Amino acid sequence: MFYFDKRLQYPVRVERPNPLFAKMLQQALGGVEGEMRVMFQYLFQAWNSRGPAKYRDLLLNTGTEEIGHVEMLATAIALNLQGSPSAVQEEAARANPMVAAVMGGMSPRQYLSGGMGALAADSEGNPFNGSWVVSSGNIAADMYSNVNAEASGLVLATRLYEYTDDPGMKDMLRFLISRDVMHQQQWLAVIEELGGPEGNLPIPNSFPHDEAHETREFAYTFFTTSVDGSAPPQGRWTSGPSLDGRGEFRTVALQPMGEEPQLAPPLPQAHAQLQEIEGGQQRAAAAGLTDPGDTSSQGIASRLTETISSVADDLLGRGEKDR
């Protein structure tokens, strides 16, 4: 259950309304780095949490705090849309507040769709996208994602801070910047409490990584893909013990380890060109990919149809007798 308080979490005041700044604040509200993203991210992670209750409570508290940040930014946008800079107070603009606001840099949709209010969108007017919300069901993966979300959000907030000269907006942004600092720290503190890199990497640590003997050698290998003879970049990731303490970093020039891909000829139903179909049949036959006695597209299509039908039956739970 959620409760609300009519008062804002922190004061929001605008001394010099600026429609262009309102448009820029939309990125901090509904953009990929914005407060709506972290609000939903922390709440969904909490609602999906199946581990220790304290982590669910931590996420719920912070997600609820972020609802307040969304409210603050929506209020700031609305207040900045209430006026326009003196530079655009021309005769035509003075006769029409909408014209004045748009001339000042406001997004037309903030008037047309929002009635001089905030939108669930970024600074370009793109709607908020729920696919940005990360809730993987793995606490370490989620915590690292949360650190990234707070870091990119903090970078955005500092850029907005440098842009505005409004004292009220600078004060609000200082508060949001401070909270981003804390949130970065708390998510990293969870990772540390869980055992840090050695206790969590590789993620997921519940997978039996040591059993993957065939590819184990690649787990700590940095591949260099340069072909001009230049030296690979040297850093912590190229030599020495791995961060999880399970291996040693090394650098290897990447070489092909697989064969050239060989695809079946085009299906006749897909209506490729005759040259493609015939050439594909010849190539497949030469590569031994098909039955030499039936290299026709019809034969290949028949086998593919049988395979697809069999898979569909298995997925739907139909047995051989039901086919």
Phi, psi and chi 1 to 4 in degrees:
 res  aa     phi    psi   chi1   chi2   chi3   chi4
   1 MET       -  140.3 -179.2  177.4  -70.2      -
   2 PHE  -116.4  145.6  -68.2   86.4      -      -
   3 TYR  -119.4  157.9  -61.5   89.5      -      -
   4 PHE  -127.7  156.2   77.2   92.6      -      -
   5 ASP  -124.0  132.9 -169.2  -47.8      -      -
   6 LYS   -65.6  -19.6  -69.8 -172.2  -68.4 -175.6
   7 ARG   -81.9  149.5  -63.4  165.6  -64.6  179.5
   8 LEU   -74.2  155.2  -68.6  171.0      -      -
   9 GLN   -64.4  -34.9 -174.0  177.7  128.9      -
  10 TYR  -147.6  149.5 -171.0   82.5      -      -
  11 PRO   -58.4  139.0  -24.6   34.8      -      -
  12 VAL  -126.3  114.5  176.2      -      -      -
  13 ARG  -137.3  145.0   67.4 -179.1 -167.6  -80.7
  14 VAL  -126.3  118.0  175.8      -      -      -
  15 GLU   -88.2  -33.5  -63.3 -176.5   14.2      -
  16 ARG  -129.4   93.0  -66.8 -176.2  -68.5  -85.1
  17 PRO   -53.7  139.3  -25.8   35.4      -      -
  18 ASN  -143.7  102.0 -175.8  -18.6      -      -
  19 PRO   -59.1  -32.5  -26.2   36.6      -      -
  20 LEU   -66.0  -39.5  177.2   57.6      -      -
  21 PHE   -68.7  -32.8 -166.7   59.2      -      -
  22 ALA   -60.8  -40.7      -      -      -      -
  23 LYS   -64.5  -40.0 -179.9  178.3  178.6  179.8
  24 MET   -68.4  -35.0  -62.8  175.6   72.0      -
  25 LEU   -65.8  -21.9  -76.6  175.0      -      -
  26 GLN   -58.1  -30.9  -75.1  -74.6  165.6      -
  27 GLN   -66.4  -38.1 -167.3   66.8   22.1      -
  28 ALA   -73.8  -18.0      -      -      -      -
  29 LEU   -91.3  -61.4  176.1   64.2      -      -
  30 GLY  -115.2   11.9      -      -      -      -
  31 GLY   -86.3  176.1      -      -      -      -
  32 VAL   -64.5  -25.4   66.0      -      -      -
  33 GLU   -94.2    5.5  -46.4   92.3  -16.1      -
  34 GLY   -87.4  178.4      -      -      -      -
  35 GLU   -72.2  -30.2  -60.1  -71.2  -12.1      -
  36 MET   -63.4  -38.1  -72.7 -177.8   63.8      -
  37 ARG   -61.9  -51.0 -175.2 -100.4  177.3  101.4
  38 VAL   -71.0  -31.6  -69.4      -      -      -
  39 MET   -58.6  -53.7  174.0 -169.4   74.2      -
  40 PHE   -65.9  -37.6  -77.3  119.4      -      -
  41 GLN   -62.3  -48.1 -176.4  153.2  -50.2      -
  42 TYR   -69.5  -37.7  -56.2  156.7      -      -
  43 LEU   -68.4  -44.2  -71.0  175.9      -      -
  44 PHE   -66.4  -37.8  -87.6   95.7      -      -
  45 GLN   -61.5  -39.0  -71.8  177.5   10.5      -
  46 ALA   -67.6  -47.2      -      -      -      -
  47 TRP   -64.7  -26.3  -63.8  -31.6      -      -
  48 ASN   -95.6    1.6  -64.0  -25.3      -      -
  49 SER   -70.5  132.2  177.5      -      -      -
  50 ARG  -122.6    4.3  -61.9  175.4 -175.3  -87.7
  51 GLY   -95.7 -151.6      -      -      -      -
  52 PRO   -55.6  138.9  -27.4   36.0      -      -
  53 ALA   -63.1  -27.9      -      -      -      -
  54 LYS   -65.4  -30.6   65.6  177.2 -179.3  179.0
  55 TYR   -73.8  -36.1  -61.9  128.1      -      -
  56 ARG   -63.3  -42.8 -179.7  177.3 -173.9  -87.0
  57 ASP   -65.9  -38.6  -67.0  -15.5      -      -
  58 LEU   -60.3  -47.1  167.5   63.2      -      -
  59 LEU   -65.0  -41.6  -72.8  159.9      -      -
  60 LEU   -62.9  -43.4  -83.2  174.0      -      -
  61 ASN   -61.9  -44.6  -84.4  -82.9      -      -
  62 THR   -73.1  -38.4  -52.7      -      -      -
  63 GLY   -61.9  -38.8      -      -      -      -
  64 THR   -68.3  -38.2  -54.2      -      -      -
  65 GLU   -58.9  -39.8  176.6 -170.7  -12.9      -
  66 GLU   -67.0  -27.3  -62.0  -69.5    3.6      -
  67 ILE   -58.5  -40.4  -61.3  175.3      -      -
  68 GLY   -64.3  -34.3      -      -      -      -
  69 HIS   -69.2  -37.9  -64.7  176.0      -      -
  70 VAL   -60.1  -43.9  169.9      -      -      -
  71 GLU   -62.2  -41.8 -178.7 -175.0   27.1      -
  72 MET   -60.8  -45.4  -71.0  168.5   56.6      -
  73 LEU   -69.4  -39.2  -77.6  167.3      -      -
  74 ALA   -61.0  -39.6      -      -      -      -
  75 THR   -66.1  -43.0  -58.2      -      -      -
  76 ALA   -62.0  -40.4      -      -      -      -
  77 ILE   -63.9  -46.6  -69.3  169.7      -      -
  78 ALA   -61.1  -41.4      -      -      -      -
  79 LEU   -66.8  -36.1  -68.8  174.6      -      -
  80 ASN   -71.9  -21.3  -88.2  -74.4      -      -
  81 LEU   -85.9   -4.0  -68.6  173.3      -      -
  82 GLN   -78.1  -11.8  -70.4 -177.8  180.0      -
  83 GLY  -149.7 -179.3      -      -      -      -
  84 SER  -139.1  158.2   59.3      -      -      -
  85 PRO   -61.9  151.3  -17.7   29.5      -      -
  86 SER   -62.0  -24.1   58.4      -      -      -
  87 ALA   -64.5  -21.8      -      -      -      -
  88 VAL  -109.1   14.3  -62.8      -      -      -
  89 GLN   -83.0   61.7  -63.1  -71.4  -30.7      -
  90 GLU   -87.0  172.2  -58.5  173.3   -1.5      -
  91 GLU   -57.6  -48.2 -171.2   64.3   31.5      -
  92 ALA   -66.3  -36.9      -      -      -      -
  93 ALA   -69.9  -38.7      -      -      -      -
  94 ARG   -64.1  -25.7  -77.3 -161.2  -63.0  -92.4
  95 ALA   -80.8  -12.4      -      -      -      -
  96 ASN  -146.4  105.2 -170.9  -33.1      -      -
  97 PRO   -57.3  -32.0  -22.9   33.2      -      -
  98 MET   -63.4  -46.4  164.2   62.5  178.9      -
  99 VAL   -62.4  -43.6  174.2      -      -      -
 100 ALA   -59.8  -43.6      -      -      -      -
 101 ALA   -66.5  -43.2      -      -      -      -
 102 VAL   -66.7  -39.9  172.9      -      -      -
 103 MET   -62.7  -28.0  -71.3 -179.8   65.4      -
 104 GLY   -79.8   -3.8      -      -      -      -
 105 GLY   110.5    2.0      -      -      -      -
 106 MET   -69.6  149.2 -177.9 -172.3   80.5      -
 107 SER   -69.5  129.7  166.9      -      -      -
 108 PRO   -54.9  -32.6  -26.4   34.9      -      -
 109 ARG   -66.9  -25.1  -79.6 -157.2   62.2 -135.2
 110 GLN   -64.0  -26.1  -72.1  176.3  -40.1      -
 111 TYR   -93.4  -49.2  172.0   78.2      -      -
 112 LEU   -66.6  -40.7  -63.0  172.9      -      -
 113 SER  -103.7  -28.0  -58.3      -      -      -
 114 GLY  -105.9   -5.5      -      -      -      -
 115 GLY    59.5   44.6      -      -      -      -
 116 MET    68.2   37.4  -55.0  -63.1  -81.3      -
 117 GLY  -133.3  176.8      -      -      -      -
 118 ALA   -73.1  154.8      -      -      -      -
 119 LEU  -121.8  156.9  -56.8  170.2      -      -
 120 ALA   -83.9   66.6      -      -      -      -
 121 ALA  -151.3  169.4      -      -      -      -
 122 ASP   -90.7 -171.6   65.1   13.4      -      -
 123 SER   -70.0  -16.5   59.0      -      -      -
 124 GLU   -96.4    1.6  -61.1  -64.8  -30.7      -
 125 GLY    89.0    3.2      -      -      -      -
 126 ASN   -73.2  132.2  -59.5  -51.8      -      -
 127 PRO   -61.5  151.1  -20.4   31.9      -      -
 128 PHE   -56.2  139.2  174.6   78.3      -      -
 129 ASN  -114.9  114.9 -167.2  -33.4      -      -
 130 GLY   -65.7  -16.5      -      -      -      -
 131 SER   -69.1  -13.3   67.6      -      -      -
 132 TRP   -74.0  -18.1  -60.2  -26.6      -      -
 133 VAL   -77.9  123.2  174.3      -      -      -
 134 VAL  -104.4  120.9  175.9      -      -      -
 135 SER  -147.1   87.0  178.4      -      -      -
 136 SER   -87.3  -16.1   70.0      -      -      -
 137 GLY    83.4    4.6      -      -      -      -
 138 ASN  -120.5  116.4  179.4  -65.1      -      -
 139 ILE   -64.4  -36.8 -171.8  170.1      -      -
 140 ALA   -68.8  -43.8      -      -      -      -
 141 ALA   -60.7  -41.9      -      -      -      -
 142 ASP   -66.3  -39.9  -75.1  -11.1      -      -
 143 MET   -65.1  -42.2  -70.3  -59.6  117.8      -
 144 TYR   -63.9  -38.3  -82.6  114.3      -      -
 145 SER   -64.7  -37.6  177.7      -      -      -
 146 ASN   -65.5  -39.1  -67.1   -8.7      -      -
 147 VAL   -61.6  -44.1  172.7      -      -      -
 148 ASN   -61.7  -42.6  170.3  -92.8      -      -
 149 ALA   -62.9  -42.7      -      -      -      -
 150 GLU   -69.7  -36.4  -68.7  -70.1  -15.0      -
 151 ALA   -66.5  -46.9      -      -      -      -
 152 SER   -67.6  -34.1   58.2      -      -      -
 153 GLY   -66.6  -37.0      -      -      -      -
 154 LEU   -68.7  -40.4  179.8   48.5      -      -
 155 VAL   -58.3  -45.2  170.2      -      -      -
 156 LEU   -61.2  -45.1  172.5   61.8      -      -
 157 ALA   -62.0  -38.2      -      -      -      -
 158 THR   -68.0  -34.3   58.2      -      -      -
 159 ARG   -68.4  -41.0  -69.6  169.8  179.1  166.6
 160 LEU   -63.4  -38.6  -70.3  168.0      -      -
 161 TYR   -60.6  -43.0 -178.3   87.2      -      -
 162 GLU   -69.4  -26.9  -64.4  -65.9  -14.8      -
 163 TYR   -76.0  -42.2  175.8   83.5      -      -
 164 THR   -87.1  149.8 -175.9      -      -      -
 165 ASP  -117.0   10.7   59.3    0.0      -      -
 166 ASP   -78.9  121.6 -174.1  -81.2      -      -
 167 PRO   -58.0  -38.7  -23.2   33.8      -      -
 168 GLY   -67.2  -41.9      -      -      -      -
 169 MET   -66.7  -38.7  -70.7  -67.6   88.4      -
 170 LYS   -63.6  -38.1  -81.5 -170.5  173.4  -68.3
 171 ASP   -65.9  -44.7 -178.3   51.6      -      -
 172 MET   -62.4  -43.2  178.9 -165.5   74.7      -
 173 LEU   -67.1  -34.4  -71.9  166.7      -      -
 174 ARG   -60.9  -39.9  -82.7 -166.6  -65.3  -93.4
 175 PHE   -63.7  -47.6  172.9   77.6      -      -
 176 LEU   -64.0  -37.1  -66.2  175.8      -      -
 177 ILE   -62.9  -42.8  -73.0  168.8      -      -
 178 SER   -62.9  -40.2  -64.4      -      -      -
 179 ARG   -68.1  -36.1  -63.6  -49.5  -61.1  154.9
 180 ASP   -62.8  -37.6  -74.0  -10.5      -      -
 181 VAL   -60.9  -47.3  170.2      -      -      -
 182 MET   -62.7  -42.7  173.5   56.2 -168.7      -
 183 HIS   -67.4  -37.3  -65.8  162.2      -      -
 184 GLN   -57.5  -46.2  -75.5 -174.8   38.6      -
 185 GLN   -64.2  -41.4  -63.0  -70.0  -49.5      -
 186 GLN   -70.5  -35.8   70.7 -176.1   47.5      -
 187 TRP   -69.1  -38.4  -54.5  136.3      -      -
 188 LEU   -66.7  -32.8  -71.9  168.1      -      -
 189 ALA   -65.9  -36.1      -      -      -      -
 190 VAL   -62.3  -45.2  171.5      -      -      -
 191 ILE   -60.5  -42.0  -65.4  170.8      -      -
 192 GLU   -64.1  -43.0  179.5 -177.4  -87.9      -
 193 GLU   -63.1  -31.9 -174.3  173.8  -84.6      -
 194 LEU   -78.4   -4.9  -67.3  170.8      -      -
 195 GLY   120.6    4.4      -      -      -      -
 196 GLY    66.3 -165.4      -      -      -      -
 197 PRO   -56.3  -43.3  -27.4   36.7      -      -
 198 GLU   -67.2  -29.0  -70.7 -163.7   11.2      -
 199 GLY   -87.4  -11.7      -      -      -      -
 200 ASN  -123.2  -28.0  -68.6  -77.6      -      -
 201 LEU   -89.3  148.0  -60.4  178.8      -      -
 202 PRO   -71.9  148.9   28.4  -34.7      -      -
 203 ILE   -91.1  128.7  -61.1  170.3      -      -
 204 PRO   -83.8  138.9   31.8  -36.3      -      -
 205 ASN   -78.9   -2.5   60.3    7.0      -      -
 206 SER   -83.9  -10.7   55.7      -      -      -
 207 PHE   -81.8  138.2  179.8   81.3      -      -
 208 PRO   -75.2   73.1   28.9  -35.6      -      -
 209 HIS   -58.6  -33.9  -65.1  -81.3      -      -
 210 ASP   -67.2  -16.5  -68.0  -26.6      -      -
 211 GLU   -82.2  -11.4  -65.3 -179.4    8.1      -
 212 ALA   -84.3   64.0      -      -      -      -
 213 HIS   -62.6  -36.7  -61.8  -63.4      -      -
 214 GLU   -62.7  -35.0  -65.5   80.6    2.7      -
 215 THR  -115.0    9.6   57.0      -      -      -
 216 ARG   -57.4  -34.6  176.5   71.7  174.1  169.4
 217 GLU   -63.7  -21.4   61.8 -178.2  -63.3      -
 218 PHE   -90.0   -6.9  -56.1  122.6      -      -
 219 ALA   -66.3  -25.7      -      -      -      -
 220 TYR  -129.2   28.4  -55.5  101.9      -      -
 221 THR  -106.0  125.8  -61.3      -      -      -
 222 PHE   -90.0  121.5  172.3   72.6      -      -
 223 PHE   -88.6  126.5  -75.8  137.6      -      -
 224 THR  -100.5  130.2  174.2      -      -      -
 225 THR  -110.3   11.6   55.8      -      -      -
 226 SER   -70.5  139.8  173.0      -      -      -
 227 VAL  -118.4    4.5  -64.5      -      -      -
 228 ASP   -97.0    8.3   61.1    3.2      -      -
 229 GLY    85.1    0.2      -      -      -      -
 230 SER   -71.1  149.5   59.8      -      -      -
 231 ALA   -70.2  142.2      -      -      -      -
 232 PRO   -68.3  156.2   26.1  -34.7      -      -
 233 PRO   -64.5  138.5   24.2  -33.9      -      -
 234 GLN  -106.1  133.2  -62.4  -63.0  -46.8      -
 235 GLY  -168.2 -170.1      -      -      -      -
 236 ARG   -57.6  -25.4  174.6   67.2 -179.6   85.0
 237 TRP   -87.7   -2.1   60.5   91.3      -      -
 238 THR  -104.0  -17.5   58.4      -      -      -
 239 SER  -158.6  161.2   62.6      -      -      -
 240 GLY    92.9  178.2      -      -      -      -
 241 PRO   -67.1  142.9   24.5  -34.0      -      -
 242 SER   -68.7  161.5   60.8      -      -      -
 243 LEU   -65.7  -28.1  -63.5  178.6      -      -
 244 ASP   -88.5   -0.5   58.0   15.0      -      -
 245 GLY    72.7   13.3      -      -      -      -
 246 ARG  -103.4   -4.5  -61.6 -174.6  177.5 -168.4
 247 GLY  -162.8 -173.2      -      -      -      -
 248 GLU  -121.9  132.1  -70.5  -76.0  -34.3      -
 249 PHE   -68.7  145.3  -72.2  131.1      -      -
 250 ARG  -148.8  165.0   63.9  170.4 -177.1  156.8
 251 THR  -118.1  131.8  -58.8      -      -      -
 252 VAL  -136.6  137.5  170.0      -      -      -
 253 ALA   -72.9  123.9      -      -      -      -
 254 LEU   -71.0  128.4 -176.4   58.6      -      -
 255 GLN  -125.1  152.7  -63.8  -67.7  -32.8      -
 256 PRO   -60.1  130.9  -21.6   33.2      -      -
 257 MET  -115.7   -6.7  -69.6  175.2  -81.5      -
 258 GLY  -113.7  179.4      -      -      -      -
 259 GLU   -98.6  168.9  -57.9  -61.6  -30.8      -
 260 GLU   -64.6  131.2  179.0 -177.5   -4.7      -
 261 PRO   -61.6  138.3  -20.1   31.6      -      -
 262 GLN  -127.2  108.8  -63.7  -70.4  -16.4      -
 263 LEU   -97.2  155.9  -56.7 -178.9      -      -
 264 ALA   -67.6  158.8      -      -      -      -
 265 PRO   -60.9  161.7  -19.6   31.6      -      -
 266 PRO   -61.8  146.8  -20.2   31.6      -      -
 267 LEU   -73.6  138.6  -67.0  172.8      -      -
 268 PRO   -61.7  -31.7   20.0  -31.8      -      -
 269 GLN   -67.2  -20.2  -63.3   92.5  -28.5      -
 270 ALA   -83.6  -11.0      -      -      -      -
 271 HIS    55.9   54.9  -65.5  -67.9      -      -
 272 ALA   -74.2  176.1      -      -      -      -
 273 GLN   -69.5  150.8  -70.5  -60.9   91.4      -
 274 LEU   -56.7  -38.2  -72.4  172.7      -      -
 275 GLN   -62.1  -38.2  -61.9   91.8  -37.7      -
 276 GLU   -66.5  -45.1  -69.8 -179.4  -81.2      -
 277 ILE   -63.1  -49.0  -63.7  173.3      -      -
 278 GLU   -66.7  -44.3  -65.8  169.9   -1.6      -
 279 GLY   -63.7  -38.2      -      -      -      -
 280 GLY   -65.4  -38.8      -      -      -      -
 281 GLN   -64.0  -43.4  -69.1  171.7   -1.8      -
 282 GLN   -64.3  -43.5  -65.5  169.4    5.1      -
 283 ARG   -63.8  -43.7  174.9 -171.0   51.9   75.2
 284 ALA   -64.1  -40.9      -      -      -      -
 285 ALA   -64.9  -41.4      -      -      -      -
 286 ALA   -65.0  -31.9      -      -      -      -
 287 ALA   -85.8   -3.9      -      -      -      -
 288 GLY    72.2   26.2      -      -      -      -
 289 LEU   -83.5  -19.2  -64.0  178.8      -      -
 290 THR  -127.2  167.2   60.0      -      -      -
 291 ASP   -66.1  119.8 -179.0   -4.8      -      -
 292 PRO   -55.0  -26.0  -23.7   33.8      -      -
 293 GLY   -81.0   -9.6      -      -      -      -
 294 ASP  -148.9   74.0 -170.9    7.1      -      -
 295 THR   -97.1    9.9   58.9      -      -      -
 296 SER   -72.8  155.4   66.2      -      -      -
 297 SER   -61.2  -33.8  -67.7      -      -      -
 298 GLN   -63.9  -41.7  -71.6   82.0   -1.4      -
 299 GLY   -64.8  -42.8      -      -      -      -
 300 ILE   -65.1  -42.7  -64.6  169.9      -      -
 301 ALA   -61.9  -38.9      -      -      -      -
 302 SER   -62.6  -44.2  176.0      -      -      -
 303 ARG   -67.2  -39.0  -70.4 -165.2  -65.7  -84.4
 304 LEU   -64.6  -40.3  -75.6  174.0      -      -
 305 THR   -61.6  -43.1  -59.2      -      -      -
 306 GLU   -61.7  -42.2  -68.9  175.0    1.9      -
 307 THR   -64.5  -46.8  -59.8      -      -      -
 308 ILE   -62.4  -41.3  -65.6  171.3      -      -
 309 SER   -62.7  -40.4  176.5      -      -      -
 310 SER   -64.7  -43.7  177.0      -      -      -
 311 VAL   -63.2  -43.1  170.9      -      -      -
 312 ALA   -61.6  -40.7      -      -      -      -
 313 ASP   -63.5  -41.1  -73.5  -21.2      -      -
 314 ASP   -63.2  -42.8  -70.4  -19.4      -      -
 315 LEU   -66.0  -35.4  -69.3  173.9      -      -
 316 LEU   -87.6   -3.5  -64.9  173.9      -      -
 317 GLY    79.2   17.7      -      -      -      -
 318 ARG   -86.5  134.2  -64.0 -163.3  -64.1 -100.5
 319 GLY   -87.9  176.5      -      -      -      -
 320 GLU   -57.7  -37.4 -170.7   72.0   32.9      -
 321 LYS   -70.1  -20.1   63.8  179.4 -174.7  -58.4
 322 ASP   -88.0   -9.9  -60.8  -36.7      -      -
 323 ARG   -77.0      -  -66.2  177.6 -172.6  171.0
